[in-house]
Amino acid sequence: MDFSEWIGRSEEASDTVSPTPYAALAATLDRAAERPPAGTALPPLWHWLYFLPLHRQSEIGPDGHAKRGGFLPPVPLPRRMWAGSQFQFHAPLRVGDAITRVSTIEDVTEKSGRTGRLVFVKVRHEIRRGGETSIALTEFHDIVYREAPKPDDAAPPPKMAPSAFAWERRWVPDDVLLFRYSALTFNGHRIHYDRRYVTQVEGYPGLVVHGPLIATLLLDLLRHRWPDASVTRYEFRAVRPLFDTEPFFVCGEPRADGSSVRLWARSRDGFLAMDATAVVTR
């Protein structure tokens, strides 16, 4: 199927940076759940609390996402995952700001992989603050669509995470944590909360930890260790899924010059789950 006609397609959304989602995510990350005053800067990636996907119930597909077509191309593959993202933070978004996001499909690529057909969709998001022409945040979002699992599919060989780190925090991804993050981002994808669906239909061993949640926890580790640092660039790549069946760890190692930090998530067995880099000013 030719999806080239979707390249260049765009849509626009508007929202207001209200304080309650901020406080709710802070509570979910085990921070003080205080509603911040107007003018408080959003931590990096917390813009995901806004521009929520408000699809009508009749528009939802069998996996909990909106039915295929519309803005995103109608890729006829059943498994959809957030593969990674890249960000440039030009100016802070603040509580009370009226914000606008323009989303554009940058590319659609079809490939064949170890488990069959793959389709990669790259979306560019540009966020501006009310009435401003300059961009406050640029985000590239990589989505991958995959075939349904086959009984004889072999798991890809795991990659070990770095053994040396300066920072580490342990997280227990129980179903309450996953539910709260799904609710905050209005994410209906059933792999994060429906155990029967995720194990019997998609073939995973447990509930899948959200890629955006892991990416947020990595930056929350940086924010905890270097509270005065400003993130100017950030990118992450999902390497291996994490599940609610065991704890996982977020880790960090600052570069020697102090201008960037490598961040990663690893499973309890030491396998690399997400690899990320943050460029900072201090």
Buried (B, 14 or more C-beta within 10 A) or exposed (E): EEBEEBBEBEEEBEBEBBBEBBBBBBBBBEBEBEBBEEEBBBBBBBBBBBBBEEBEEEEBBEBBBBEBEEBBBEBEBBBBBBBBBBBBBEBBBBBBBEBBBBBBBBBBEBEEEEBEBBBBBBBBBBBBBEEEEEBBBBBBBBBBBBBEBEEEEEEEEBEEBEEEBEBEBEBEBEEEBBBBBBEBBEBBBBBBBBBEBBBEBBEBEBBBBBBBBBBBBBBBBBBEBBEEBEBBBBBBBBBBBBBBEEEBBBBBBBEEEEBBBBBBBBBEEEBBBBBBBBBBEE
